Amino acid sequence: MIAHLRGTVAGVAPDGAVIEVGGVGMRVQCTPGTLATLRPGESAQVATALVVREDSLTLFGFASEDERNVFELLQTASGVGPRLALAMLAVHSPDALRRAVSAEDLRTLTMVPGIGQKGAQRIVLELKDRLGPPGDAALPGTRPAARVPSWRDQVESGLVNLGWQPRDVDRAIAALEEEGVIGADGEEVNVATVLRAALRKLSKPQR
């Protein structure tokens, strides 16, 4: 198993990054929060999980070992595959997921696209005694997760990393807010959705 990658960030895209290790570019799929910590041309280390399928090998990258371990534990619940587990970590931090599961907070879990009421109930039932409590008592052998940036910080950092100017990024986010794409409650913002919408807006020719 590939436990982590350490190398130079060769490129960053909305859904992942390429990290060059020993002359080989390794593509890793990441959450927006993890992507916000990566800078092209700089060295970086990400914890990784390799998902093996009959027709593919997909490497997922995370800002911390704790995030990677939660990603793997989430997939032990019925109906949760790697894509949905990554979406859960894109919307909520590991500790936020621990709190939601331990408190049986179905509303928080259903904020993740792809999780309905029944799915949230199943996740709580199957993972309540496995994810562990939030905070310092997280999974044994893991480092405490770093503070999770706000959705705005994640979107801005991701777009700036892609080469957009901060002033243009701010205008794009403001336009999305005016159009109602971004809700008033920041807790419910789907960072990946906003990132894609902002990219579409930034890519349109200016009149």
C-alpha positions as a Markdown table, in Angstrom:
| # | Residue | x | y | z |
|---|---|---|---|---|
| 1 | Met | 0.0 | 0.0 | 0.0 |
| 2 | Ile | 1.2 | 3.6 | -0.8 |
| 3 | Ala | 0.9 | 5.3 | 2.6 |
| 4 | His | 2.0 | 8.7 | 1.6 |
| 5 | Leu | 3.6 | 10.8 | -1.2 |
| 6 | Arg | 6.4 | 13.4 | -0.7 |
| 7 | Gly | 7.5 | 15.4 | -3.7 |
| 8 | Thr | 7.0 | 18.5 | -5.8 |
| 9 | Val | 3.5 | 19.6 | -6.7 |
| 10 | Ala | 3.5 | 19.5 | -10.5 |
| 11 | Gly | 0.0 | 20.7 | -11.0 |
| 12 | Val | -3.4 | 21.4 | -9.3 |
| 13 | Ala | -6.8 | 20.8 | -10.8 |
| 14 | Pro | -10.3 | 21.2 | -9.2 |
| 15 | Asp | -10.5 | 17.5 | -8.3 |
| 16 | Gly | -6.9 | 16.5 | -7.7 |
| 17 | Ala | -3.2 | 17.2 | -8.0 |
| 18 | Val | -0.1 | 15.7 | -9.6 |
| 19 | Ile | 2.8 | 15.2 | -7.3 |
| 20 | Glu | 6.2 | 14.4 | -8.9 |
| 21 | Val | 8.1 | 11.7 | -7.0 |
| 22 | Gly | 11.4 | 10.5 | -8.3 |
| 23 | Gly | 10.6 | 11.8 | -11.8 |
| 24 | Val | 7.2 | 10.1 | -11.9 |
| 25 | Gly | 4.0 | 12.2 | -11.7 |
| 26 | Met | 1.5 | 10.6 | -9.4 |
| 27 | Arg | -2.1 | 11.9 | -9.8 |
| 28 | Val | -4.1 | 12.0 | -6.5 |
| 29 | Gln | -7.7 | 12.9 | -6.1 |
| 30 | Cys | -8.2 | 15.2 | -3.1 |
| 31 | Thr | -10.9 | 17.3 | -1.3 |
| 32 | Pro | -10.9 | 21.0 | -1.9 |
| 33 | Gly | -9.5 | 21.5 | 1.6 |
| 34 | Thr | -6.5 | 19.4 | 0.8 |
| 35 | Leu | -6.0 | 21.1 | -2.6 |
| 36 | Ala | -6.0 | 24.4 | -0.8 |
| 37 | Thr | -2.8 | 23.4 | 1.0 |
| 38 | Leu | -0.9 | 22.5 | -2.2 |
| 39 | Arg | 1.1 | 25.0 | -4.2 |
| 40 | Pro | 2.5 | 24.2 | -7.7 |
| 41 | Gly | 6.3 | 24.1 | -7.7 |
| 42 | Glu | 6.5 | 23.6 | -3.9 |
| 43 | Ser | 7.2 | 20.4 | -2.0 |
| 44 | Ala | 4.4 | 18.7 | -0.2 |
| 45 | Gln | 3.5 | 15.5 | 1.5 |
| 46 | Val | 0.0 | 13.9 | 1.5 |
| 47 | Ala | -1.3 | 10.8 | 3.2 |
| 48 | Thr | -2.7 | 8.5 | 0.6 |
| 49 | Ala | -5.1 | 5.6 | 0.1 |
| 50 | Leu | -5.0 | 3.4 | -3.0 |
| 51 | Val | -8.3 | 2.1 | -4.2 |
| 52 | Val | -8.0 | -1.0 | -6.4 |
| 53 | Arg | -10.7 | -2.0 | -8.9 |
| 54 | Glu | -10.7 | -4.5 | -11.7 |
| 55 | Asp | -10.3 | -1.7 | -14.3 |
| 56 | Ser | -8.5 | 1.0 | -12.4 |
| 57 | Leu | -6.1 | 2.1 | -9.7 |
| 58 | Thr | -7.0 | 5.3 | -8.0 |
| 59 | Leu | -4.9 | 7.2 | -5.5 |
| 60 | Phe | -6.6 | 9.5 | -3.0 |
| 61 | Gly | -4.6 | 12.2 | -1.2 |
| 62 | Phe | -5.3 | 13.8 | 2.2 |
| 63 | Ala | -3.8 | 16.6 | 4.3 |
| 64 | Ser | -3.5 | 14.3 | 7.4 |
| 65 | Glu | -3.3 | 10.7 | 8.3 |
| 66 | Asp | -6.5 | 11.2 | 10.4 |
| 67 | Glu | -8.4 | 12.3 | 7.3 |
| 68 | Arg | -7.1 | 9.3 | 5.3 |
| 69 | Asn | -8.0 | 6.9 | 8.1 |
| 70 | Val | -11.6 | 8.3 | 8.4 |
| 71 | Phe | -11.8 | 8.0 | 4.5 |
| 72 | Glu | -11.1 | 4.3 | 4.8 |
| 73 | Leu | -13.4 | 3.7 | 7.8 |
| 74 | Leu | -16.3 | 5.5 | 6.0 |
| 75 | Gln | -16.1 | 2.9 | 3.2 |
| 76 | Thr | -16.8 | 0.1 | 5.7 |
| 77 | Ala | -20.4 | 1.3 | 5.8 |
| 78 | Ser | -22.9 | -0.2 | 3.4 |
| 79 | Gly | -23.3 | 1.9 | 0.3 |
| 80 | Val | -20.3 | 4.1 | 0.9 |
| 81 | Gly | -17.7 | 3.9 | -1.8 |
| 82 | Pro | -14.5 | 6.0 | -2.3 |
| 83 | Arg | -16.3 | 8.8 | -4.2 |
| 84 | Leu | -19.0 | 9.2 | -1.5 |
| 85 | Ala | -16.4 | 9.0 | 1.3 |
| 86 | Leu | -14.4 | 11.8 | -0.4 |
| 87 | Ala | -17.5 | 13.9 | -0.8 |
| 88 | Met | -18.2 | 13.5 | 2.9 |
| 89 | Leu | -14.7 | 14.8 | 3.7 |
| 90 | Ala | -15.1 | 17.6 | 1.2 |
| 91 | Val | -18.2 | 18.8 | 3.1 |
| 92 | His | -17.2 | 18.0 | 6.7 |
| 93 | Ser | -14.0 | 17.6 | 8.6 |
| 94 | Pro | -13.2 | 14.3 | 10.2 |
| 95 | Asp | -14.2 | 15.6 | 13.6 |
| 96 | Ala | -17.4 | 17.1 | 12.2 |
| 97 | Leu | -18.3 | 13.6 | 10.9 |
| 98 | Arg | -17.4 | 12.0 | 14.2 |
| 99 | Arg | -19.7 | 14.5 | 16.0 |
| 100 | Ala | -22.5 | 13.9 | 13.5 |
| 101 | Val | -22.3 | 10.1 | 13.8 |
| 102 | Ser | -22.0 | 10.0 | 17.6 |
| 103 | Ala | -24.9 | 12.5 | 18.0 |
| 104 | Glu | -27.0 | 10.7 | 15.3 |
| 105 | Asp | -27.2 | 14.1 | 13.5 |
| 106 | Leu | -28.8 | 13.0 | 10.3 |
| 107 | Arg | -29.3 | 16.5 | 9.0 |
| 108 | Thr | -25.6 | 17.1 | 9.0 |
| 109 | Leu | -24.9 | 13.9 | 7.1 |
| 110 | Thr | -27.6 | 14.5 | 4.5 |
| 111 | Met | -25.9 | 17.8 | 3.6 |
| 112 | Val | -23.5 | 15.6 | 1.6 |
| 113 | Pro | -24.7 | 15.1 | -2.0 |
| 114 | Gly | -25.6 | 11.5 | -2.4 |
| 115 | Ile | -26.6 | 10.8 | 1.2 |
| 116 | Gly | -30.4 | 10.6 | 1.9 |
| 117 | Gln | -32.2 | 10.0 | 5.1 |
| 118 | Lys | -32.0 | 6.2 | 5.0 |
| 119 | Gly | -28.3 | 6.4 | 4.0 |
| 120 | Ala | -27.5 | 8.6 | 6.9 |
| 121 | Gln | -29.3 | 6.3 | 9.3 |
| 122 | Arg | -27.3 | 3.4 | 8.0 |
| 123 | Ile | -24.0 | 5.2 | 8.4 |
| 124 | Val | -24.9 | 6.1 | 12.0 |
| 125 | Leu | -25.9 | 2.5 | 12.8 |
| 126 | Glu | -22.8 | 1.0 | 11.2 |
| 127 | Leu | -20.1 | 3.6 | 12.2 |
| 128 | Lys | -21.2 | 4.9 | 15.6 |
| 129 | Asp | -18.8 | 2.7 | 17.6 |
| 130 | Arg | -16.0 | 2.8 | 15.0 |
| 131 | Leu | -15.2 | 6.4 | 14.1 |
| 132 | Gly | -14.3 | 7.3 | 17.7 |
| 133 | Pro | -15.0 | 10.6 | 19.5 |
| 134 | Pro | -14.0 | 14.0 | 18.1 |
| 135 | Gly | -11.0 | 16.0 | 19.3 |
| 136 | Asp | -7.9 | 14.8 | 21.0 |
| 137 | Ala | -9.4 | 11.3 | 21.4 |
| 138 | Ala | -9.4 | 10.6 | 17.7 |
| 139 | Leu | -8.3 | 7.3 | 16.2 |
| 140 | Pro | -5.2 | 5.9 | 17.9 |
| 141 | Gly | -1.9 | 6.5 | 16.1 |
| 142 | Thr | -3.2 | 9.5 | 14.1 |
| 143 | Arg | -2.3 | 13.1 | 14.2 |
| 144 | Pro | -5.0 | 15.6 | 15.2 |
| 145 | Ala | -6.5 | 17.1 | 12.1 |
| 146 | Ala | -5.5 | 20.7 | 11.3 |
| 147 | Arg | -8.1 | 23.5 | 11.4 |
| 148 | Val | -10.4 | 23.1 | 8.4 |
| 149 | Pro | -10.5 | 26.3 | 6.3 |
| 150 | Ser | -13.8 | 27.9 | 5.7 |
| 151 | Trp | -15.5 | 27.1 | 2.4 |
| 152 | Arg | -14.6 | 30.6 | 1.1 |
| 153 | Asp | -10.9 | 30.1 | 2.0 |
| 154 | Gln | -10.9 | 26.7 | 0.3 |
| 155 | Val | -12.5 | 28.0 | -2.9 |
| 156 | Glu | -10.3 | 31.1 | -3.0 |
| 157 | Ser | -7.1 | 29.1 | -2.4 |
| 158 | Gly | -8.0 | 26.5 | -4.9 |
| 159 | Leu | -8.7 | 29.0 | -7.7 |
| 160 | Val | -5.6 | 31.1 | -6.9 |
| 161 | Asn | -3.6 | 27.9 | -7.1 |
| 162 | Leu | -5.0 | 27.4 | -10.6 |
| 163 | Gly | -3.6 | 30.8 | -11.6 |
| 164 | Trp | -6.6 | 33.1 | -11.2 |
| 165 | Gln | -6.1 | 36.6 | -9.7 |
| 166 | Pro | -7.6 | 37.1 | -6.2 |
| 167 | Arg | -9.7 | 40.1 | -7.3 |
| 168 | Asp | -11.2 | 38.0 | -10.2 |
| 169 | Val | -11.9 | 35.1 | -7.7 |
| 170 | Asp | -13.6 | 37.5 | -5.3 |
| 171 | Arg | -15.8 | 38.8 | -8.1 |
| 172 | Ala | -16.8 | 35.3 | -9.2 |
| 173 | Ile | -17.8 | 34.3 | -5.7 |
| 174 | Ala | -19.8 | 37.5 | -5.2 |
| 175 | Ala | -21.6 | 36.8 | -8.5 |
| 176 | Leu | -22.4 | 33.3 | -7.4 |
| 177 | Glu | -23.8 | 34.6 | -4.1 |
| 178 | Glu | -26.0 | 37.1 | -6.0 |
| 179 | Glu | -27.3 | 34.3 | -8.3 |
| 180 | Gly | -28.2 | 32.2 | -5.2 |
| 181 | Val | -25.7 | 29.4 | -6.1 |
| 182 | Ile | -24.2 | 29.9 | -2.6 |
| 183 | Gly | -26.7 | 29.6 | 0.3 |
| 184 | Ala | -26.8 | 32.1 | 3.2 |
| 185 | Asp | -25.7 | 29.4 | 5.6 |
| 186 | Gly | -21.9 | 28.8 | 5.1 |
| 187 | Glu | -22.1 | 25.5 | 6.9 |
| 188 | Glu | -24.1 | 24.0 | 4.1 |
| 189 | Val | -21.9 | 25.2 | 1.2 |
| 190 | Asn | -20.7 | 22.3 | -1.0 |
| 191 | Val | -17.1 | 23.5 | -1.7 |
| 192 | Ala | -16.6 | 21.2 | -4.7 |
| 193 | Thr | -19.9 | 22.5 | -6.3 |
| 194 | Val | -18.9 | 26.2 | -5.7 |
| 195 | Leu | -15.4 | 25.6 | -7.0 |
| 196 | Arg | -16.8 | 24.1 | -10.3 |
| 197 | Ala | -19.3 | 26.9 | -10.7 |
| 198 | Ala | -16.7 | 29.6 | -10.0 |
| 199 | Leu | -14.4 | 28.0 | -12.6 |
| 200 | Arg | -17.2 | 28.1 | -15.2 |
| 201 | Lys | -17.8 | 31.7 | -14.5 |
| 202 | Leu | -14.1 | 32.6 | -14.6 |
| 203 | Ser | -13.6 | 30.8 | -17.9 |
| 204 | Lys | -16.4 | 32.7 | -19.7 |
| 205 | Pro | -15.1 | 35.6 | -21.9 |
| 206 | Gln | -15.5 | 39.0 | -20.3 |
| 207 | Arg | -17.7 | 41.4 | -22.1 |
